[in-house]
Amino acid sequence: MPDFDPRSTAFLADPYPAYAELRARGRVHYYEPSDQWLVPHHADVSALLRDRRLGRSYGHRFSHEEFGKTAPPSGHEPFHELNDHGMLELEPPDHTRIRRLVSKAFTPRTVEQLKPYVRRLAAELVEGLVERGGGDLLESVAEPLPVAVIAEMLGVPEADRPLLRPWSAAIVGMYELNPSEETARRAVVASQEFSAYLRELISVRRERPGEDLISGLIAAHDHGEKLTEAEMVATCALLLNAGHEATVNATVNGWYALFRHPGQLAALRADRSLLPTAVEELMRYDTPLQLFERWVLDPVEIGGTTVPRGAEVALLFGSANRDPAVFADPDGLDLSRRDNPHISFSAGIHYCIGAPLARIELAASMAAVLELAPGLRPAAEPVRKPNFVIRGLEGLPVAV
């Protein structure tokens, strides 16, 4: 597969032609550099996200030895202690219990009540960008908005919020293919610091409960069950990391796509009623999370190929979201697209619990830009981050 090369600058700039080639060649492909089976078609990705023969983890059924794997290095333990207790990495029954308890605090009503705050903050951030005559849309709007919103939900004091993004960036580096030892070292340090911070914050909320999400997690009970402290720390970290990483990248990827499709941007400026479908289409068109991994717990057949137990499949969200079997003109950007079953928020039991909040944030920031910076335009060609799994830009220089 010469065109599929996540180490290549050309591939990272535009992976979609390589995805088209993968889809044309078949339904599953073994990729030796990462020891994974690549799944590029929408129907297969969607089905496998719901298939219980696959799992985010395997420890609930097998030891490392039984599964043919080596235990992670002991030096990586702080990262795994934080990461592996989160519901994203768990399977039933632990996943079911934790998600049920988290849902008691993270309710649709809680999210809906945030709308005025999100809209007000988005407007303030865009106003600041306009007053400065432009700048980096990522630093000025895309990043501070979701960080502030999830921190507000959790009850993180405003003075501490600058700590969150660097911790998150270091930790999610471990989600890339074949992370380096230096990446692991940074993730371990960030995990230690982040965990210590969250434990202290949880301790304070136990003594002085508030209206925040951490207080809600502490109070959440279900038939006598409650979250352990390790589960609470992991849940808070997951909500903070997942609660802004995708939104930050969806925002800058989306505006970059609009700049390269001036006709679509003009249509959106002329008709704000397109905003809901525009948010969905921009999430589809340049997906912020390109790949989601699953372990094969029991052999599974894909297109006549049996993928054995112990293998890892790489579900290519970016490819699935450009599949012509599902999307008309998949490589075209159509902000009025109605039939849009993209899987950018995953599917099945691990469907993103924060998807409603992400949609509110994306719509609010876009609406604020359209209203307060109607002439927003690129000021320079952005640099893409050298990442594959989490797709984004180093920054997006704009003028107003």
KAMO-V454676 format. One record per backbone hydrogen bond with DSSP energy under -0.5 kcal/mol. NH is the residue of the N-H (numbers start at 0). CO is the residue of the C=O. E is the energy in kcal/mol with one decimal. If there is no record, write none. Layout:
nh co e
NH CO E
NH CO E
This chain:
nh co e
3 0 -1.1
4 2 -1.1
7 4 -2.7
11 7 -2.4
12 8 -1.9
13 9 -1.6
18 14 -1.8
19 15 -2.1
20 16 -1.8
21 17 -2.2
22 18 -2.7
23 19 -2.0
24 20 -1.8
25 21 -1.2
28 37 -1.8
30 35 -3.6
31 29 -0.6
33 30 -0.8
34 30 -0.8
34 31 -0.7
35 30 -1.8
36 311 -2.4
37 28 -3.5
37 35 -0.6
38 313 -2.4
39 37 -0.5
44 40 -2.7
45 41 -2.9
46 42 -2.0
47 43 -2.9
48 44 -1.9
49 45 -0.6
49 46 -0.9
50 47 -0.6
51 49 -0.6
53 50 -1.6
54 294 -2.3
60 57 -2.1
61 57 -2.8
66 62 -1.8
67 64 -1.3
68 63 -3.2
75 72 -2.1
76 73 -1.6
78 75 -0.9
79 75 -1.8
80 76 -3.0
81 77 -1.6
82 78 -3.1
83 79 -2.5
85 82 -1.4
88 85 -1.5
89 86 -0.8
93 90 -0.7
94 90 -1.7
96 92 -2.3
97 93 -2.7
98 94 -2.9
99 95 -2.0
100 96 -2.1
101 97 -3.0
102 98 -2.5
103 99 -0.8
103 100 -0.6
104 100 -0.6
104 101 -1.2
105 101 -3.1
106 104 -1.2
110 106 -2.1
111 107 -2.7
112 108 -2.2
113 109 -0.5
113 110 -1.3
114 111 -1.4
117 113 -2.7
118 114 -2.7
119 115 -2.4
120 116 -2.6
121 117 -2.6
122 118 -2.2
123 119 -2.1
124 120 -2.5
125 121 -2.3
126 122 -2.6
127 123 -1.9
128 124 -1.8
129 125 -2.4
130 126 -2.6
131 127 -1.6
132 129 -1.5
133 128 -2.3
134 397 -2.3
136 134 -0.7
136 395 -2.7
139 135 -2.6
140 136 -2.2
141 136 -2.5
142 137 -2.8
144 140 -1.7
145 141 -0.7
146 142 -1.5
147 143 -2.3
148 144 -2.2
149 145 -2.4
150 146 -2.0
151 147 -2.5
152 148 -2.3
153 149 -2.3
154 150 -1.6
155 150 -2.6
159 156 -1.5
160 156 -0.7
160 157 -0.9
162 159 -1.8
163 160 -1.4
164 160 -0.7
165 161 -0.6
166 162 -1.6
167 163 -2.7
168 164 -2.9
169 165 -2.0
170 166 -2.2
171 167 -2.8
172 168 -0.7
173 170 -1.8
174 171 -1.8
175 172 -1.2
178 175 -0.7
183 179 -2.1
184 180 -2.3
185 181 -2.3
186 182 -2.1
187 183 -2.5
188 184 -2.3
189 185 -2.5
190 186 -2.4
191 187 -2.4
192 188 -2.4
193 189 -3.0
194 190 -2.6
195 191 -2.2
196 192 -2.2
197 193 -2.6
198 194 -2.6
199 195 -1.8
200 196 -2.2
201 197 -2.8
202 198 -2.1
203 199 -2.1
204 200 -2.1
205 201 -2.0
206 202 -1.5
207 203 -2.7
212 152 -3.8
213 153 -0.6
215 211 -1.6
216 212 -2.6
217 213 -2.3
218 214 -1.8
219 215 -1.2
221 224 -1.9
224 221 -2.0
231 227 -2.4
232 228 -2.8
233 229 -2.4
234 230 -2.4
235 231 -2.6
236 232 -2.4
237 233 -2.6
238 234 -2.8
239 235 -2.3
240 236 -3.0
241 237 -2.7
242 237 -0.6
242 238 -0.9
243 240 -1.2
244 240 -2.5
245 241 -0.6
247 243 -3.0
248 244 -2.0
249 245 -2.7
250 246 -2.1
251 247 -1.9
252 248 -2.7
253 249 -2.1
254 250 -2.3
255 251 -2.3
256 252 -2.1
257 253 -2.2
258 254 -2.5
259 255 -1.3
260 257 -1.3
263 260 -0.8
264 260 -2.0
265 261 -2.5
266 262 -1.8
267 263 -2.1
268 264 -2.4
269 265 -1.8
270 266 -1.4
273 270 -1.7
274 271 -2.1
277 273 -2.8
278 274 -2.4
279 275 -1.4
280 276 -2.6
281 277 -2.7
282 278 -1.8
283 279 -1.8
284 280 -3.2
285 281 -1.6
286 283 -0.6
289 287 -0.7
289 388 -3.0
290 388 -0.6
291 314 -1.9
293 312 -2.1
294 54 -3.7
295 310 -2.8
296 52 -2.5
296 294 -0.9
297 52 -1.5
299 306 -2.0
301 304 -3.1
304 301 -1.7
305 303 -0.5
306 299 -3.3
306 304 -0.6
307 305 -0.6
309 295 -2.7
310 307 -1.8
312 293 -2.9
313 36 -3.1
314 291 -2.9
314 312 -0.7
315 38 -2.3
315 313 -0.7
316 289 -0.8
316 314 -1.4
317 289 -1.4
319 315 -2.7
320 316 -2.4
321 318 -1.8
322 319 -1.4
325 322 -1.9
326 322 -2.5
329 326 -0.7
331 328 -1.9
333 331 -0.6
336 333 -1.9
339 337 -1.4
341 339 -1.7
345 342 -2.0
349 346 -0.8
350 347 -1.7
351 344 -2.5
354 351 -1.5
357 353 -2.6
358 354 -2.3
359 355 -1.8
360 356 -2.5
361 357 -2.7
362 358 -2.3
363 359 -2.4
364 360 -2.5
365 361 -2.1
366 362 -2.5
367 363 -2.2
368 364 -2.0
369 365 -2.7
370 366 -2.1
371 367 -2.9
372 368 -2.4
375 372 -2.1
376 398 -2.2
378 396 -2.7
379 396 -0.9
384 391 -1.8
386 384 -1.1
390 287 -2.5
390 388 -0.8
391 389 -0.5
393 382 -3.4
394 382 -0.6
397 134 -3.5
398 376 -3.0
399 132 -0.7
